[in-house]
Amino acid sequence: MNKTVTGTGKTVEDAINHGLQQLGVTKEQVETNVLQVPDSGLMKLFGKKEAIVEVSLINNPEQRALDFLNDVLHAMKINCKIKTRLEDKILFINLEGKDMGVLIGRRGQTLDSLQYLISLVINRQHEEYVRVILDTENYRAKREKTLEDLGEKMANKAVYYQKKMLLEPMNPSERRVIHAKLQNHDKVFTFSEGEEPYRRVVIQLKDKN
């Protein structure tokens, strides 16, 4: 969708609302430029003009993420502090508060789902993609360390028992951690098999020849 549209109406406000309807956003998400003010014409008989306003989307991913998160957290009755940082087209969001385990969910599934939804919200109708990393209680780093340890442990088992090892199903980002950890291993290599959401990492012995 075009990020700039032209709205028309009997008044400037009507023209702005027309533009908002075309974009499907709220007034807080746009900036406006009045191209023509309404004019009833000479003695209200000739040359009647409508208001014409240029309405453009403001690409502010941090604010859109904050608005969305505040609505979600309010609905979940969770009070926490939201910190954001936009750096090199990556939006880092950290949540601080009590009972963050509810937001993390089993193996981070709730956190991942919320991260995905935020990405949809901030990238909707914008060509420049911004990656979202949502975290709380340093969960991402802790989970990555756990996965690296798991990969190393299973690789050692594969070597010890001389057979391939199948890990539990994981999402793409978790599988990438395992692959990266073992990519330079001298005795095993990794690949993924299966269909989402049951796709898993396989640790296979390298050919001795």
Residue pairs with C-beta under 8 A, 6 or more apart in sequence:
1 23
1 125
3 23
3 56
3 57
3 59
3 125
3 126
3 127
4 54
4 55
4 56
4 57
5 19
5 22
5 23
5 54
5 55
6 19
6 35
6 52
6 53
6 54
6 55
7 14
7 15
7 16
7 17
7 18
7 19
7 20
7 21
7 22
7 52
7 53
7 54
7 55
8 14
8 15
8 18
8 50
8 51
8 52
8 53
9 15
9 16
9 17
9 18
9 38
9 50
9 51
10 38
10 50
10 51
11 38
11 51
12 34
12 37
12 38
12 51
12 53
14 51
15 34
15 50
15 51
15 52
15 53
16 27
16 32
16 53
16 55
19 30
19 32
19 53
19 54
19 55
20 26
20 27
20 30
20 55
22 55
23 29
23 30
23 55
23 57
23 125
24 125
25 57
25 125
29 57
29 58
29 60
29 64
30 55
30 56
30 57
30 58
31 55
31 56
31 58
32 53
32 54
32 55
32 56
33 53
33 54
33 56
34 51
34 52
34 53
34 54
35 52
35 53
35 54
36 49
36 50
36 51
36 52
37 49
37 51
38 49
38 50
38 51
39 47
39 48
39 49
40 48
41 47
41 48
41 49
57 125
57 126
59 126
59 128
61 86
61 91
61 122
61 123
61 126
61 130
62 84
62 86
62 91
64 121
64 122
65 84
65 91
65 93
65 118
65 121
65 122
65 132
66 82
66 84
68 117
68 118
68 121
68 122
69 82
69 93
69 95
69 114
69 118
70 82
72 114
72 117
73 79
73 80
73 82
76 102
76 103
78 97
78 99
78 102
78 103
79 97
79 98
80 95
80 96
80 97
80 98
80 100
80 103
80 136
81 95
81 96
81 97
82 93
82 94
82 95
83 93
83 94
83 95
83 96
84 91
84 92
84 93
84 94
85 91
85 92
86 92
86 130
89 128
89 129
89 130
89 131
90 130
90 131
90 132
90 133
91 118
91 122
91 130
91 131
91 132
91 133
92 133
92 135
93 118
93 132
93 133
93 134
93 135
94 134
94 135
94 136
95 103
95 134
95 135
95 136
96 136
100 136
100 137
102 110
103 110
103 111
103 114
103 136
104 110
104 111
104 136
104 137
104 139
105 111
105 113
107 143
108 139
108 140
108 143
111 134
111 135
111 136
111 139
112 171
112 173
114 134
115 132
115 133
115 134
118 132
118 134
119 130
119 131
119 132
122 130
122 132
123 129
123 130
133 140
143 174
144 177
147 170
147 174
147 177
147 178
147 181
148 177
148 178
148 181
150 167
150 178
151 167
151 177
151 178
151 181
151 182
151 190
151 201
151 203
152 181
152 182
154 165
154 167
154 203
155 165
155 182
155 185
155 187
155 188
155 203
157 165
158 164
158 165
158 187
158 188
158 203
158 204
158 205
159 187
159 188
159 205
162 205
163 205
164 202
164 203
164 204
164 205
165 202
165 203
166 200
166 201
166 202
166 203
167 178
167 200
167 201
167 202
167 203
168 200
169 194
169 197
169 198
169 199
169 200
170 178
170 199
170 200
170 201
171 197
172 199
175 192
175 199
175 200
175 201
178 190
178 201
179 190
179 192
179 201
182 188
182 189
182 190
182 203
183 189
183 190
186 206
187 205
187 206
188 203
188 204
188 205
188 206
189 203
189 204
189 206
190 201
190 202
190 203
190 204
191 201
191 202
191 204
192 199
192 200
192 201
192 202
193 199
193 200
193 202
194 200
